[in-house]
Structure formats: structure tokens, C-alpha cells
Amino acid sequence: MYFSIPGLIFIFLAQVSPASSNLNPSGKLKCGKGRIEKSAQLLGGTESWCQGPDGKRQGPAKEFFKDKKLKGMGEYKNGKKSGKWKYYWPDGTLQKE
């Protein structure tokens, strides 16, 4: 969206983060019954995942850049990455699926 005043042009930009159905309104992962959310600091940011009672990663997971923008998201099953994982550039655009 933009508007102009003689000699000036104003442009409004908004960065939209990828939508996710595996977060609840508080921003926490939807881990499900019997699972807990865990997180760890990484060199390039933070990772959050759900952990089952057996200690294995189970369910949704997200990675974030240092500035807290989404870096990647996907699912774990029995401690291993499963299904499609999406990775994003720091500007929020999709890098790869």
C-alpha cells in the first residue's frame, strides 16, 4: 500500500511470518497429551521441540534465527525428522521444503 503527497511517496511494508497450525495462541508448540516442550540455544538461534515420555522428540518443532524470526519448522516421529520440513531465509521467504 502506498500514498503520495506532492514530492513525497510513502510505502508501507509488512513482513508476514509463515502461518503455523502447530502453535497455540501463546506461541507455544501444540505438543499434545503426555508431551512437553523443550528448547535449546544454538549457534545461529534457538530450537523448540516436543518431547514424549520416552525422551524422544515427538510432534512439532521449530527453529528460530537469533532475531527470533522463523528459520524452519516440521515434525518429529520417534526422535527423527518426519514428513515435510520448511526452511526460511532471514527475510521470511521460503528457502526450501
Buried (B, 14 or more C-beta within 10 A) or exposed (E): EEEEEEEEEEEEEEEEEEEBEBBEEEEEBBBEEEBEBBEEEEEEBBBBBBBBEEEEBBBBBBBBBEEEBBBBBBBBEEEEEBEEBBBBEEEEEEEEE
